[in-house]
């Protein structure tokens, strides 16, 4: 299920680049959030109509969690998804995927600061190997934060750090809500935050100038990149440690590169093979070592 999420988020780059050809990032980003919120409302309403024997309805939000969902919507939706698209519009897919791959490091440090996880040697070693693999992929053509991409790179990093904050904060209330309820409240919160921007962009948008490709890219980002991927991610977040779950995002740059080889005819190089091997080895170590340590201590 996590691999499926990573695949969906990998294709996010292509869908976003296609949509950004016809929609400004300041239009695409809030539209994505609003559409995702509408989809979640429809899903929740459909679940509520089911017989009680097929599952419970949406869990009511605890009043004590109002402000928590405000921050989750700010970091997990308004911050992460909006900054991702704005940043991607000013940088390359390679730069963006590399920067996003540093997210697990931020998550691990934030989780440690919140005393939610231990900073074990296995986690550190696994993440160092994975980041080394991602760096090897990027070094093939060099890394340069020149003026043309520096702005986008910094915005993308801010979005990645925002998602790290969301992941760690979610762990505190994850046991209280089912997957549908959590994502419903998350996206409603995020949609309310960006609603003024969405209304402003809708009023000024030349709707007839956007082709089906632009709308298809938006629909993919909202339905799959936001709703489906977040439902899976939150479900996994309830069962896995935050940094262990985030370690799987290291696979994303590898898949993005493979996608470039198969879809765009790019060359299969030694850097690709070596970097991919390091990434997968790092994910394995970050996943297996904590579990092994836990077994030894029990």
C-alpha positions in Angstrom: 0.0 0.0 0.0 2.8 2.4 0.8 4.5 1.5 -2.5 1.2 2.4 -4.3 1.3 5.8 -2.6 4.9 6.3 -3.7 3.9 5.5 -7.3 1.0 7.9 -7.2 3.2 10.7 -5.8 5.8 9.9 -8.4 3.3 10.5 -11.2 2.4 13.7 -9.3 5.4 15.3 -10.9 4.3 14.6 -14.4 0.7 15.5 -13.8 1.7 18.8 -12.1 4.1 19.7 -15.0 1.4 19.1 -17.5 -1.2 21.1 -15.6 1.3 23.9 -14.9 1.6 24.5 -18.6 -1.9 25.9 -18.6 -2.6 26.9 -15.0 -0.7 29.2 -12.8 0.6 27.5 -9.6 -1.4 30.0 -7.6 -4.5 28.7 -9.4 -3.6 25.0 -9.6 -2.7 24.7 -5.9 -5.8 26.1 -4.3 -8.0 24.4 -6.9 -6.4 21.1 -6.0 -7.1 21.5 -2.3 -10.7 22.6 -2.9 -11.4 19.7 -5.3 -9.8 17.2 -2.9 -12.0 18.5 0.0 -15.1 18.1 -2.2 -14.1 14.5 -3.0 -13.6 13.7 0.7 -17.0 15.2 1.5 -18.6 12.9 -1.1 -16.8 9.8 0.2 -17.7 10.6 3.8 -21.4 11.1 2.8 -21.4 7.8 0.9 -19.9 6.0 3.9 -22.5 7.6 6.2 -25.3 6.1 4.0 -24.0 2.5 4.5 -25.8 0.2 7.0 -24.3 0.1 10.4 -23.3 -3.5 9.9 -20.9 -2.4 7.1 -18.9 0.0 9.2 -19.4 3.1 11.4 -20.1 6.6 10.1 -17.7 9.5 10.4 -16.2 10.0 13.8 -17.3 13.3 15.3 -14.4 15.8 15.8 -13.4 16.3 19.4 -13.6 20.0 20.4 -10.2 19.7 21.9 -8.8 18.9 18.4 -10.1 22.0 16.6 -6.8 23.8 16.7 -4.9 20.6 16.1 -6.7 20.1 12.8 -6.1 23.8 12.0 -2.4 23.1 12.2 -2.7 19.8 10.4 -4.6 21.5 7.6 -2.0 24.3 7.5 1.0 22.0 7.4 -0.3 18.9 5.6 -2.5 20.6 2.9 -2.2 24.3 2.6 1.6 24.3 3.3 2.7 21.0 1.7 0.6 20.8 -1.4 0.5 24.5 -2.2 4.2 25.0 -1.7 5.0 21.8 -3.7 3.2 23.2 -6.8 4.6 26.7 -6.5 8.1 25.4 -6.0 7.8 22.9 -8.9 6.8 25.7 -11.2 10.2 27.4 -10.6 12.5 24.3 -10.5 13.0 20.9 -12.2 11.5 17.6 -11.3 15.0 16.3 -10.5 15.7 19.1 -8.0 12.2 18.8 -6.5 12.3 15.0 -6.0 15.8 15.2 -4.4 14.7 17.9 -2.0 11.5 16.1 -1.1 13.6 12.9 -0.4 15.2 14.8 2.5 11.8 14.8 4.3 12.5 11.7 6.4 15.4 13.4 8.0 13.2 16.3 9.0 10.6 13.8 10.3 13.1 11.8 12.3 14.5 14.9 14.0 11.1 16.4 14.7 9.8 13.1 16.1 12.9 12.9 18.3 12.3 16.5 19.5 8.7 15.5 20.4 10.0 12.4 22.2 7.9 10.2 19.8 10.8 8.1 18.5 14.3 7.0 19.5 17.2 8.1 17.3 18.7 4.6 16.7 21.8 3.7 14.8 19.7 1.7 12.3 17.5 4.6 11.4 20.4 6.9 11.0 22.4 4.4 8.9 19.4 3.6 6.7 18.6 7.3 6.1 22.2 8.2 5.4 22.5 5.4 2.8 19.2 6.4 1.2 20.2 10.0 1.0 23.5 9.1 -0.4 21.8 7.1 -3.2 19.5 10.1 -4.0 22.6 12.4 -4.1 24.3 10.0 -6.4 21.4 10.2 -8.8 21.5 14.0 -8.7 25.3 14.3 -9.1 25.1 12.6 -12.5 24.4 16.0 -14.1 25.5 18.1 -11.2 23.6 20.1 -8.5 23.6 23.8 -8.9 21.4 26.2 -7.0 21.7 28.9 -9.6 19.3 31.8 -9.8 17.0 30.0 -12.2 16.0 27.3 -9.6 17.0 28.6 -6.2 13.7 30.2 -5.5 11.8 27.0 -6.5 14.2 24.8 -4.5 13.8 26.8 -1.3 10.0 26.8 -1.7 10.0 23.1 -2.3 12.1 22.5 0.8 9.6 24.6 2.8 6.8 22.4 1.5 8.7 19.2 2.4 9.4 20.5 5.9 5.7 21.4 6.2 4.8 17.8 5.4 7.3 16.6 8.0 5.5 18.7 10.6 2.2 17.3 9.6 3.4 13.7 9.8 4.8 14.1 13.3 1.7 16.1 14.6 -0.6 13.5 13.1 0.9 10.7 15.3 -0.6 12.4 18.4 -4.3 12.1 17.3 -4.0 9.2 14.9 -5.6 6.6 17.3 -8.7 8.8 17.8 -10.0 8.9 14.3 -10.6 6.5 11.5 -9.0 7.1 8.1 -12.0 8.7 6.4 -12.7 11.1 9.3 -9.1 12.1 9.7 -8.7 13.1 6.0 -12.2 14.7 5.8 -11.3 17.1 8.7 -7.8 17.6 7.3 -9.0 18.7 3.9 -11.9 20.8 5.1 -9.4 22.6 7.3 -7.0 23.1 4.4 -9.8 24.1 2.0 -11.0 26.8 4.4 -7.5 28.2 4.7 -7.0 28.5 0.9 -10.6 29.3 0.0 -10.0 33.1 -0.4 -7.2 32.4 -2.9 -9.3 29.9 -4.7 -12.2 32.3 -5.1 -9.9 35.1 -6.3 -8.2 32.9 -8.9 -11.5 31.4 -10.1 -12.8 34.9 -10.7 -9.8 36.0 -12.8 -9.2 32.7 -14.6 -9.8 32.4 -18.4 -11.7 29.1 -18.1 -11.9 28.6 -21.9 -8.1 28.7 -22.3 -7.5 25.6 -20.2 -7.6 22.3 -22.3 -8.6 18.9 -21.1 -4.9 18.2 -20.3 -4.8 20.9 -17.7 -8.0 19.7 -16.1 -6.9 16.1 -16.2 -3.7 17.1 -14.4 -5.7 18.9 -11.8 -8.1 15.9 -11.3 -5.1 13.5 -11.0 -3.5 15.7 -8.3 -6.7 16.0 -6.4 -8.2 12.5 -6.6 -5.1 10.3 -6.6 -2.2 12.6 -5.3 -4.3 14.1 -2.5 -7.3 11.9 -1.6 -6.2 8.3 -2.4 -2.6 8.8 -1.4 -3.4 10.6 1.9 -6.0 7.9 2.8 -3.3 5.2 2.4 -0.7 7.3 4.1 -2.8 8.0 7.2 -3.8 4.4 7.4 -0.2 3.4 7.5 0.7 6.2 9.9 -1.5 4.5 12.5 0.6 1.3 12.3 4.1 2.4 11.6 6.6 4.8 13.2 6.7 8.2 11.4 10.3 8.0 10.3 10.0 4.4 9.2 7.0 5.2 7.1 8.7 8.3 5.6 11.8 6.3 4.6 9.7 4.8 1.8 9.7 8.2 0.1 13.3 7.6 -0.8 12.0 5.2 -3.4 10.2 8.1 -5.2 13.3 9.7 -6.9 14.3 6.2 -8.2 10.8 5.6 -9.6 10.8 9.1 -11.1 14.1 8.4 -12.8 12.9 5.0 -14.1 9.8 6.8 -15.4 12.0 9.2 -17.3 13.9 6.3 -18.8 10.8 4.4 -20.0 8.6 7.4 -20.9 11.1 10.0 -22.0 13.9 7.8 -23.4 16.5 8.8 -20.9 19.7 6.7 -20.5 20.0 3.9 -17.9 23.3 4.9 -16.3 25.7 3.6 -13.6 24.6 6.4 -11.4 21.0 5.3 -11.7 21.8 1.7 -10.8 24.1 2.5 -8.0 21.9 5.2 -6.5 18.8 3.0 -6.8 20.7 0.2 -4.9 21.7 2.6 -2.1 18.2 3.9 -1.8 16.6 0.5 -1.5 19.2 -0.8 0.9 18.7 2.3 3.1 14.9 1.7 3.1 15.5 -1.9 4.1 17.8 -1.0 7.0 15.5 1.7 8.3 12.6 -0.7 8.1 14.2 -3.9 9.5 16.7 -2.7 12.2 14.2 -1.1 14.6 12.0 -4.2 14.4 14.9 -6.5 15.1 16.0 -4.3 18.0 12.5 -4.5 19.4 12.5 -8.3 19.2 15.8 -8.5 21.1 14.5 -6.3 23.9 11.3 -8.2 24.4 
